[in-house]
Amino acid sequence: MIDTNELLAILAKIHLGDSEGGGFNLDWNGAKLAARLQSVADLTRLIEGLLSHLEAEPRDPRQR
């Protein structure tokens, strides 16, 4: 089993969106992964890490 920091390190290497061309769509298993966290601190770390990762991704020019 991996911890929250290891999961965030993996997710930092891949595109989180569900656009064409690959990526990792957290809609599929994201809730199940979050439900397995054992502490509020882990959940907070996951949320903060995902938000910072999403902020770093380039904006899709097709979206407004």
C-alpha positions in Angstrom: 0.0 0.0 0.0 1.2 3.5 -0.7 0.8 6.6 1.5 -0.7 10.0 0.5 2.6 11.5 -0.4 3.5 8.6 -2.6 0.1 8.9 -4.4 0.6 12.6 -4.9 4.1 12.0 -6.3 2.6 9.5 -8.8 -0.2 11.9 -9.8 2.3 14.7 -10.3 3.8 12.7 -13.1 0.6 12.2 -15.1 -2.2 14.4 -16.5 -5.2 14.3 -14.1 -7.9 15.3 -16.7 -10.1 13.1 -18.7 -9.4 14.7 -22.1 -8.5 12.7 -25.2 -4.9 11.5 -25.4 -4.7 9.8 -22.0 -4.7 11.0 -18.5 -6.0 9.8 -15.2 -9.7 10.6 -14.5 -10.2 10.6 -10.7 -13.9 10.5 -11.3 -13.5 6.7 -11.7 -11.8 5.8 -8.4 -11.1 9.0 -6.7 -13.8 8.7 -4.1 -12.8 5.1 -3.2 -9.2 6.2 -2.8 -10.2 9.1 -0.5 -12.4 6.9 1.6 -9.4 4.7 2.4 -7.5 7.5 4.1 -7.2 7.0 7.8 -6.9 10.6 9.1 -8.1 14.1 8.5 -4.5 15.1 8.0 -4.1 12.6 5.2 -7.3 13.8 3.5 -6.3 17.4 3.9 -2.9 16.6 2.3 -4.5 14.8 -0.6 -6.9 17.7 -1.3 -4.2 20.3 -1.1 -1.9 18.3 -3.3 -4.5 17.7 -5.9 -5.5 21.4 -6.0 -1.9 22.5 -6.4 -1.4 19.9 -9.1 -4.5 21.1 -11.0 -3.3 24.7 -10.7 0.0 23.8 -12.3 -1.7 22.2 -15.4 -2.0 24.3 -18.5 -5.5 25.6 -19.1 -7.4 24.0 -22.0 -8.1 26.9 -24.5 -11.4 25.2 -25.5 -12.8 25.9 -22.0 -14.0 29.2 -20.7 
